Amino acid sequence: MTNFKANQLVFLISQPRSGSTMLQLLLSQHSKISTSAEPWVALPFLAPITPGLHRSSYNSLWASEAIKEYLLDNKTTEKEIQKVISSALLSVYNLAQKDKPENLFLDKTPRYYMILEKLQELFPEAKFIILKRNPAHVLKSILRTWVKDEYSKLLNYRYDLFMAPQKITQSLSNKNKNLYQTSYEEVVNDPQKTIQGICHFLQIPFEANCISYENEQFQKWKFGDKSGITRHNSPKKNKSSEINDTHNDLINSYISNLGKEVMNKLGYDYENTLVEFPLINPSKSPFDWNNILKENLTITDLLQYSSFQLSLKPQTSNIKKAFDELANFIQDEKQKNPELIEAIEESQLQQASLLSMRVFSTKRNNFLKNTILARELLVKNIKLQTKLLLAEHGGKIKIALYGKGDHSSWLLSNFPEISSRTVIIFDDNCSGVESLKGISVVKPEQHLETKFDIIIPSSDTYQNQITSKIKTLFSKKVTIHLLYDQLPEGPYPK
């Protein structure tokens, strides 16, 4: 086994969509540089000593605290554990150097900005290349390639948009002889001069073949952004593409929130960038960037982002209203019921709301053709509504169903939260059926005084007709819960 050393390590760090894949491909042509897609290997190694770096099913925050306590109990210092991690990581990098053990190894993992300071502590002899790009154009590229008009996806890039520029500017402010900075603009405007500068920094001779690249190796990589790269074999300026008003306003408000200080430290003119992307609809606040910076997004935040996306589609304005009302309800309920957050997992709600939007923006016929999607949406929608229902009324509520048919049988078989709380089933025609899943089936006229808290019209096709009947039959005020409110009319596959 070769003895890979820290001074052979080169880290290429940037915001995503900053041209890091392009620069990696150029440098990979050098005979003295080895590389491989996006390794990501340092992130899991550093997670135990970096609180908040990732979340996991075993609760990584607790794990981090437990490891700290373990180290203290055993009188182990953080420096000692860093030395162990450093040695382990070098062993992993060593595996990639079997063919050319003397080469430098380039690790291009853009999200290493999260652990940039830790990497510099672990490997003081390693080289760091910081690749900058105007954050406005980073967001423009994210919108064009990854988000398009699904704006709730911006939540996936909140750290890339805000943490990355701040971490990068912090590293640039530290005088570090092993850190070299360049920019996307320099790479595309003068690739030869840029590569010459990097080679000088790495103390290797410039090789002329590094101003273009071969796509053959890159095509085998699973990771690494292929947008635009495969159309060329050398750096090219992107043609200026038109953007819609919403994208333009998102970029303007993003730069305003990022701030003048960060922009100027990165080397980009704050005022000129705002002029490049002028605010077109000043009265309309397109996105709450302040909320996106929260360490832990709340359910209300997720719903509001979904609501923003829906607000851009006039034909779904009634759905936007429903999202707004749900967000307001959750906000109020949190004051009265602190356990609400535990009752509804944020990830499940986010998934359910995003899936629901697919229903709202899809014609019923096309939607129902996709049986798997329809069933998945239906189950998630009912589970979500049931959790909200229990959070609002408490776990001891008594439920009545109206309808003894297949839909009630399906509900009672698949949703224990409903079946365990159902006390009675009403139906206009009880002939030959006294019970369903052990629950009495009765005519409503004969049992109007039966005590229950909620009544559910149990049908995905005749919900509205049953609701009208309930209102007519029950003279007392009853709480009706609609499972298919705002959804396209069924029947749904089950």
N, C-alpha and C positions, 0 to 999 in steps of 0.2 A: 504493500500500500504506500502511495506517495505521501509526502509530508506537506500538505497544503498550508500556507502561512497567511496570516491576516493581511500582509502587505500585497497579496495577490488579489484581494477582494476589491471590486469596484461596484458601488451602488449607484444606480441611475434613478433619481427620485423626482416626481413631478405631480401636478394634478393630472387626473385622467383627461384624455382628449387634448393633450399638450404636445403630441408628436413624439412621445417616448418610444413607441414601437418603431417609428421611422428611424430615429437616431440609433436605437439598438441594432436594427438591421444594417445600417451603415457601418457601425463599429464591429459587427459580427464578421465583416469581410476581412478584418485585419488578422494576419497570421498569428499574432500574439494575444488575441482575445477570444475566449470561449464564452458562450452564453447559452441560455435555454429558456425559451418562452418567458413566463412570469413565474419564478420559483415559489414565492410566498412563504418559504420555509421559516423565515425568522419570526413571522407573526405568531404562530402557535408556541414557539420556543419562549417568546417573551411574554406571552399572555399571563402566566402565573405570577409574574412580578410587575405587571402593568395593569392595575385595576381599571375596569371599564373598557378594556381593549376589545373584548368580545363577550357575547352572552351564550350560554349553553344550557342544556337541560339539567345539568348538575349544579347550576348556579355558580358561575365563574367568579362573581364578586365574593361570595362566601369562601370559595376555594382560595382566592388571593389572600383573604384575611387569615385563613387557616394556615396557609404556607408561611405567612409572616410570623404567626405565632409559633409554628414549628421551628423556624429558624432562630427565633429569640430563645425558645426553650433549650435549643441545642447550641446556643451561643455562636451561631453562624452569622456572619455579616453579609450584607447585600453584595459587597465586593466579591466575597468568596463564591456566592451563588452565581454572580455574573461571570466569574471565571469558568465555572463549570459549564454554564450555558454557552459561553464563547467557544470552549473546547468542543462541545457537542456539535455546535453549528459548523465549525471548521471541518469536523469529520464528515458532515453531510455534504458540504461543498467539495470536499476531497473526492467524493464518489463521482462527481462530474468531470474530474480532471484525469481520468485514467489514460486517455489517449495523449493528452498534452499537459503533463504535470507541471511544466514550467510556465504555462500561460496564465494571464490574468483571467479571472472569472467575473463577468458582468452580470449582476443580478438586477434586472429591471422589473421592479414591482412598485408601481406608482403609489400604492397605499402604504408603503413604508414611511410616508410622511408622518404617520401616526406614531412611529417608534424611532424617528430620525435621531432624536437626542440619545435614546438608549443605544442605538447602533453605534453612534460615535463614542459612547462610553465603553461598549464592548470591544470595539475594533478601532482603537485610536490610530492604528497604522493603515487602515483601509482608506481608499479614495472614494470621495462622494461627488457625483456630478448632479447639480441641481438644474433641471430644465424648466424654464419659466414660459408662460404664455399669458397674454392679456386675459384675465378672468372673464371679461365680457365675451370674448371669443370662445373660451372654454364652455361657458353656459350656452352660447349660440350653437356650438357643435353638439352638446348634450341634448338640447331641444330638438335639433334637426335629426340626429341619428337614433337616439334612445327613447326620448319622451314623446315627440311629435305633439299630439293633442291630448295625451293621457297625463295630465299635469300632476296627478297624485304620485306619479312615479318620481317626481322631483325629491320626494322624501328619501328615496334610495341614495341620493347623491348629496345629501345635506352636509356630510362631513367633507366630501370632495370639494364642495363649493365654499365652505367657510373655514373648516379646520385646516385644510391643506395650505391655502395662502398664508395663514397666520403662522403655521409651523415652519413653512419655508422662509418667511421673512425673519423669523427668530433665528433660524440657522445662518442666514446670510449676515445677520448683525454680529455674529461671533467671528472673530478673526481666527480662521482655521486654515492652515496651509494645505491641508488635505481636502479642501472643498473647492470645487470649480463650478462657476455658474455660466450658463448660456441660455439661449431662448429659442423658442420655436421659430420666431421671425429670423433670427440669425442663421438657423439651419437651412431654411428654405431660400433665403436671400443669397447666402454665400456658403454653401456646404463645404467647399474645400478649405476656406479659412477657418470655419468652425471645427472641422475634424483635425486640422493642423494644430489648433489651440488645445484640443482635448488630448491629442497624442503627446504634445509637449508636456502637458500636465501629468500624464501617465508615465512619462519618461520612456516612451517607445517611439521608434521612427515612424514618420508619416508614410502611408502606403496609398498610392493614387487610386487603387480600386475601391477605396472606402467612400468615394463620393457617389457611388451607386450600389445597388444591392440585387441579389438574386431572390426570387420568390419561392424557389423550390423548397428550401428548408422551412420557410415561414408557413407554407401551406400545411405542413405536418403538425404545426403547433395548434393546440386547442385554445390556449390563452393568448392574449395579445389582440388589440383591436385591429381588425382587418379593413375597416372603413377607409376606402381611398387608397390604401397601401398597395393592394393587388392590381390596381389600374396603372401603376407606374413602377419604374425601377430606380428612381432617383427622386430627391426632394422636389416637389412642385408646389407653387403657390395655389391655394384654393381659390377658385373663381368666386367672386363676391356673389352670394346668393341672396335673393330677396327673402325677407321674413315677414310673417303676418304681424298685425298690430299687437296681439297678445304676447307673442315672443318678444317683440321690441320692448314692450312695457315691463315684462318680466326681467329682461336684462337691465333696463334702466333702474328699476327698483332694487335689483340685486347689487349693482355697483354702488348705489346710494347707501345700502345697508353694510356692504363690505367696508366702505369708508375710504377717505382720501389718504390717510396715513399708510394703510396696507398697500393701496394701489401705487403710491409714490415709492414705497420701499421696494416694491417689485420692479420698479423702473418704468411704469406706465402712467401716462398723464390722466389724472382723475377727471378733470373738466373736459378734456377733449373726448374721452370715452363717453361721457354723458351726452356730449354733442353728437357723437356718432350714432347713439341710440336714444334719440329724444323721446320724452314721454308723450305718447299720442292721446291717451285718455286720462288726463290728470284727475278727473272726478272718480275714476274707477280704480280701486285698489286691487290689483290682480292676485296678489299672494302675500300672506303674512310671513315675511322672512324672519321676523322676530321670534315667532313661535317655532319656526323650523330649527332654530338654534338651541331649543330646549334639550337638555340631556335625555329626558324621558318624555316622549310624546304621550299626551293623554288621549283617551277615547274621543273626547270632544275635538281635539286637534285633527285626528284622522277623519272624523266626519266632516269637519269644516273644509278640509282639502278636497274630499269627495264632492262636497257641495259646490266648491269653486269650479271644479271641472264640469259639473252638471249645469252651472249657471251660464256656461258658454254655449249651451245647446238649448235654444228657445223652446224646442218641442218637448223638453223635459223639465220645464219650469216647475210643474207640480211636484216632480220628484225632488227638486232642489228644496222646495218648501218642506217636504217631509224630512229631508236630511237636517235642515235647519231646526225644525221642531224637535227632532230627536237629540240633536246636539244641545239645545236649550234645556230639554228635560234632564239629560245626563248632568249638565252643569249644576242645575238646581238640586238634583238628587244627591250629588256628591256631598253637599252640605249636610243633608239629613242622614245619608247612609254611606259612611266611609268604606264599607265593605263592597261597594258597587264595583270598584276597579278589580277586586279579586273575583267577583262574580262573572265578569266578562273579560276574557283574555284579549289584550290589544291586538295581537297578531291575528286572532280568529276574526275579530271585528273588521280589521283592515281587509282581510281576505274576503269576508262576506260582503263588505260594502263595494269593493272593487268588482267582485263577481256580479253583484246586483246591477252595477252600472252597465255591464255587458247586456243584461236583460233589457234595461231601459233604452239602450241605444240600438237594439236589434229588433227587426220585424218579427212578429210572433211566429210566422211560418218557418222562417230560417232558424229561429231559436229552437223550436220544437223538433226540427229535423235532427238536431244534435242531442240525442237522447241522453248521453252521458253527462254533458254539460247541464242539461235541464234538470236531471235528477240531482246532480251535485249542488246546483243552485237552490233547488227546492229544500233539500235537507239542511243546508247551511242557513237558509233564510229562517226556517222554522226553529232551529236550534238557537239562533241569535235572538229571535223574538221571544222565545221561551225564557232565556236568561234575563232579558230585559224585563219581562213580565214578573219573574220571581224577584228580581232586584227591586222592582217598584212596589209590589204588594206583599213581599215576604214569602218565605218558603212554605207556609202553612195554608196557603190559599186553597179553596175548594173550587174545582172546575166542573162545569157542565158542558157536554157536547150536544149539539143539535144535529141529528142525522145518525142512523145506525148502519150506514152502507159501508162499502169497501174503504172509503176514505177514513172513517173512524177506526176501522180495523187496522189500517196501515199506521195511523197515528199512535194507537195504543200499543202496537207491536214494536215500533221503532223509536219512540220518544218516551223513555221512562219518566222524565220530568213531568210529562202530561198524564200518562197512565196512572202514576202513583197518586195523583191529586184529583183524578176524575171521580166524582161521586155519583153521577147519574147521566144517562143518555136519553135525550128526548127524540121522539120521532112521531110523525103523523100516523104512520101505519106500523103497529107493533104486532101484527098478526103473525103468530108462529115464532116470534122471537122475544124471549123474556130477558135475555142478558147477552152481553157481548164482552168477551174477555173477563167474565166475572162481574161486570157492572150492569146494574138493572137498566133495561130499556123500557121507557114508559111514554104514554101520551102526555103532552104538556098540559092539556086542559085538566087532567086529573091530579097533577102534582105542581100546581103553580106556587105552592108555599114551600117547596123543597128549598133548603138553604144552600146557596152556593155564592161564590164571590165573582166568578167570571163565567161567561158563556161563550163558547166558540162555535160559529157556524161551520160545521165540519163538511166542507165541500170546496173543491178548487174550481168547480164549474158553475155552481148555483149559489155562491156565497151571498151575492146581493139579494136574491130572492129569499133566502133563508133569513137574512138579516131583517128584511122587511117584516117577515112573519113573526120573528121574535119580538120586534117592537110592537106589533099589533096584539100578540097574545099576552105579553107580560105587562100588566097595568103598572106594576111597581117598576121603579127605575132599576135597570140591570146594566152591568158593565159588559159590553160586547167586545170581544177581541177578534180582530180580523187577521187571519194568517196571510191573506193574499192581497192586502190593501196595497194599491199602487202597482201591482204586478199585472202582466198581461193575463187575459182570461184563459183558464185551463180548458180541457184537462191536461195535467202534467204526467209524464211517465213516472212510474214508481217501482 
